[in-house]
Amino acid sequence: MKATDSLPHKNREPNRAVQRRLRSHGFRVRKSLGQNFLVDDSIRDAIIEVACLTAEDTVLEVGPGLGALTEKLAAAAGKVIAVELDDILALKLAKKLGGYPNVKIVQADILKQDLNALVGWSSYKVVANIPYYITSPILRYFTRAANRPALMVMMMQEEVAREVTAPEGRMGFLAVSMRLFSNPEIIFTVPAASFYPVPRVDSAVVKFNMLPGPAPGIGDIDDFLEFLHCGFASPRKQLRNSLAIGLKSEAAEADNLLRLAGIDPGRRPGTLTLDEWAALYRVAGSERC
């Protein structure tokens, strides 16, 4: 499958049929939880293909919802841990998938869970159609974990997906921070009509090819990311001004740091590579927001 392909969408369950099915179970969509359920089987199957699952894999699914992916994951992987915040959905999923001994349904907020308690220290993959309003926190949750996943395949808002996968020369804070831990790429886009309720935006499936460790030469990751926030304090301004605002210093001081790092102070923050940010961070030393 070629990156950024748009798939032909088949076997889509009509939204009215999904609505009737939900109502027959006494369930109403909770917009506060960002619930948009995948109803296109071709998208589901393509996600499974991208994840390259084997019987040796442990999969952590976030937000399984109606279980469109979960059952297929259970058939392809050795073990599936599905974490669902909605208590009603979690209960229904546990009943629906009771015949799969390799599936565990956990009713919880993933962001409040001890990852080691969920998957231990073994290798695992993340496959998820995540609630879009917590995309950044979820990415942060997994990339900052002591036991990072071997691979992540996530459905997210297309606009955010393009921000996350922006190429060098156009990287914002999110893109640079993800490059510390992975090589992300958009695999294919997904139209809004593939979901119920139909969201206002299109989506994209992003594959995060995880690095064995954080990018070299950074040192303290949290400290580096704090410094990176400073650099992107005002991303539309020249770097000398954006960095000065973030560091709460004079423009001349920021200008000097940039020149010591061999970076033109007149550039914009988004034009720097990860290596250039690392060089600037090392020059800046203990300077912080």
C-alpha positions in Angstrom: 0.0 0.0 0.0 1.4 3.3 -1.1 1.6 6.2 1.5 -1.1 8.8 1.2 -3.3 6.5 -0.9 -7.0 7.1 -0.7 -8.8 3.8 -0.4 -11.9 2.7 -2.2 -14.6 2.5 0.4 -16.8 -0.6 0.4 -18.9 -2.5 2.8 -19.9 0.6 4.6 -22.7 0.0 7.0 -25.3 2.8 6.4 -25.3 5.3 9.2 -29.0 4.9 9.8 -28.5 1.2 10.4 -25.7 1.9 12.8 -27.9 4.4 14.6 -30.7 1.8 14.9 -28.3 -0.8 16.2 -27.0 1.5 18.9 -30.5 2.5 19.9 -31.6 -1.1 20.1 -28.9 -1.6 22.8 -30.0 1.6 24.6 -26.8 3.4 23.7 -26.4 7.0 22.7 -23.3 8.6 21.3 -21.4 10.7 23.8 -19.9 13.6 22.0 -18.0 14.6 25.1 -15.9 11.5 24.6 -15.2 12.3 21.0 -17.1 9.1 19.8 -17.1 8.6 16.1 -17.4 4.9 15.2 -15.7 3.4 12.1 -18.3 1.8 9.9 -16.3 1.0 6.8 -14.9 -2.5 6.7 -12.3 -1.7 4.0 -10.7 0.9 6.3 -10.7 -1.6 9.2 -9.1 -4.2 7.0 -6.5 -1.8 5.7 -5.5 -0.8 9.2 -5.0 -4.4 10.1 -2.8 -4.8 7.1 -0.7 -1.8 8.0 -0.1 -3.1 11.5 1.6 -6.3 10.1 0.3 -8.5 12.9 1.4 -12.0 13.8 0.4 -14.5 16.4 3.4 -13.4 18.4 2.1 -9.8 18.8 0.5 -8.1 21.7 -1.7 -5.2 20.6 -3.0 -2.4 22.8 -6.1 -0.8 21.3 -7.2 2.6 22.5 -10.9 3.5 22.2 -12.3 0.3 20.7 -15.8 1.7 20.6 -18.1 -0.8 18.9 -15.3 -3.2 18.3 -15.0 -2.7 14.6 -11.2 -3.3 14.9 -11.1 -5.4 18.0 -12.5 -8.6 16.6 -10.1 -8.5 13.6 -7.2 -7.7 15.9 -8.1 -10.7 18.0 -8.0 -13.0 14.9 -4.6 -11.6 13.8 -2.6 -11.1 17.0 -1.7 -13.3 19.9 -3.1 -10.9 22.5 -5.3 -7.8 22.5 -5.8 -5.4 25.3 -8.6 -2.9 24.5 -8.9 0.1 26.7 -12.3 1.8 26.6 -13.4 4.8 28.7 -17.1 4.5 28.1 -18.4 2.0 30.7 -21.5 0.9 28.7 -19.4 0.2 25.6 -16.8 -1.6 27.7 -19.5 -3.9 29.1 -21.0 -4.6 25.7 -17.5 -5.3 24.2 -16.7 -7.8 27.0 -19.9 -9.7 26.1 -19.4 -9.5 22.4 -15.9 -10.7 22.5 -16.3 -13.2 25.4 -15.5 -16.0 23.0 -12.0 -14.7 22.4 -9.6 -15.9 25.2 -6.9 -13.6 23.9 -8.9 -10.4 24.4 -8.9 -8.3 27.5 -11.3 -5.4 27.8 -10.2 -2.7 30.3 -12.7 0.0 31.2 -10.5 3.0 32.0 -9.0 6.3 30.9 -5.8 5.3 29.0 -4.1 8.5 30.1 -4.5 7.6 33.7 -3.3 4.0 33.4 0.1 2.6 34.4 1.3 1.3 31.0 3.5 -1.3 32.6 0.4 -2.7 34.4 -1.3 -3.1 31.1 1.4 -4.6 28.9 4.3 -5.2 31.2 7.8 -4.9 29.7 7.1 -7.1 26.7 7.1 -5.8 23.2 3.7 -4.5 22.0 2.0 -2.5 19.2 -0.6 0.2 19.4 -3.5 0.2 17.0 -6.2 2.8 17.6 -8.9 5.0 16.2 -8.2 7.6 18.9 -10.6 10.3 20.2 -9.3 13.3 18.3 -9.5 15.7 21.1 -6.8 13.9 23.0 -4.5 13.1 20.1 -1.5 15.1 21.5 -1.8 13.7 25.0 -2.0 10.1 23.7 1.1 10.6 21.5 2.9 12.0 24.5 1.7 9.2 26.8 3.2 6.5 24.5 6.4 8.2 23.4 7.4 9.3 26.9 6.7 5.8 28.4 9.6 3.8 29.7 8.4 0.9 27.6 7.5 2.5 24.3 5.6 0.5 21.7 7.4 -1.2 18.8 4.9 0.3 16.3 1.9 2.6 16.4 -0.9 2.7 13.8 -3.3 5.5 14.6 -6.3 7.1 13.0 -6.4 10.8 13.6 -7.7 14.1 12.1 -6.1 14.6 8.7 -5.0 18.1 9.6 -3.2 16.9 12.7 -1.8 13.9 10.8 -0.2 16.3 8.3 1.2 18.4 11.1 2.7 15.3 12.8 4.3 14.0 9.6 5.5 17.4 8.2 8.8 17.1 6.4 12.0 18.9 7.4 11.7 22.6 6.6 8.1 22.7 7.6 8.1 21.1 11.1 6.2 22.5 14.0 6.6 21.5 17.6 4.6 18.3 17.3 6.5 17.1 14.3 9.9 17.7 15.9 8.9 16.1 19.1 7.6 12.9 17.3 10.9 12.7 15.3 12.7 12.1 18.6 11.0 8.7 18.9 9.7 7.7 15.5 9.6 8.1 11.7 5.9 8.9 11.1 4.1 8.6 7.8 0.6 9.0 6.5 -0.5 5.7 4.9 -3.9 6.7 3.6 -6.6 9.2 4.1 -10.1 8.4 5.3 -13.3 10.4 4.4 -15.6 11.6 7.1 -18.4 9.4 5.7 -16.5 6.3 7.0 -17.7 7.1 10.5 -20.9 7.4 12.5 -21.7 10.1 13.5 -20.1 11.7 10.5 -17.4 14.1 11.8 -16.8 17.5 10.3 -13.3 16.6 9.2 -11.6 13.9 7.2 -9.1 11.6 8.8 -5.8 9.8 8.1 -4.1 6.6 9.3 -0.6 7.4 10.5 2.1 4.7 10.9 4.8 5.5 13.5 7.9 3.5 12.9 9.3 3.7 16.3 13.1 4.2 16.9 14.9 1.8 19.3 15.6 4.8 21.5 15.3 8.6 21.5 17.3 10.4 18.9 20.9 10.6 20.0 22.6 13.7 21.3 19.6 15.1 23.2 20.3 14.1 26.8 17.4 14.9 29.1 14.3 14.4 26.9 11.9 16.4 29.1 14.4 19.3 29.4 14.9 19.3 25.6 11.2 19.4 24.9 10.8 22.3 27.4 13.5 24.1 25.5 11.8 23.2 22.2 8.6 24.9 23.5 10.6 28.0 24.0 11.9 27.9 20.5 8.3 27.7 19.1 6.9 30.4 21.4 6.1 32.5 18.4 6.6 30.3 15.4 5.7 32.9 12.7 8.4 35.3 13.9 12.1 35.0 13.1 13.9 32.5 15.3 15.8 35.2 17.2 12.5 36.8 18.4 10.6 33.5 19.0 13.4 32.1 21.1 13.8 35.4 23.0 10.1 35.4 23.8 10.3 31.7 25.0 13.4 32.2 27.1 12.2 35.6 28.4 15.5 37.1 27.3 16.7 39.9 25.0 16.7 39.3 21.3 20.5 40.0 21.3 21.0 37.1 23.7 18.9 34.7 21.6 20.8 36.0 18.5 24.1 35.1 20.1 22.9 31.5 21.0 21.8 30.9 17.5 25.1 32.1 16.0 27.1 29.9 18.4 25.0 27.0 17.1 25.7 27.9 13.5 22.0 28.8 12.8 20.9 32.0 11.0 18.8 34.0 13.5 16.6 35.2 10.7 15.2 31.8 10.0 11.7 30.7 11.2 11.4 28.0 13.9 9.7 25.6 11.5 12.7 25.5 9.1 15.1 23.8 11.6 15.9 20.2 11.5 16.0 18.0 14.6 19.8 18.0 14.5 19.8 21.8 14.5 17.4 22.0 17.5 19.7 19.5 19.3 22.7 21.7 18.5 20.9 24.8 19.7 19.8 23.1 22.9 23.4 22.0 23.7 24.7 25.6 23.2 21.9 27.1 25.3 22.9 25.0 28.2 20.8 25.7 31.3 18.7 28.5 29.7 15.0 27.7 30.2 11.5 29.1 30.1 
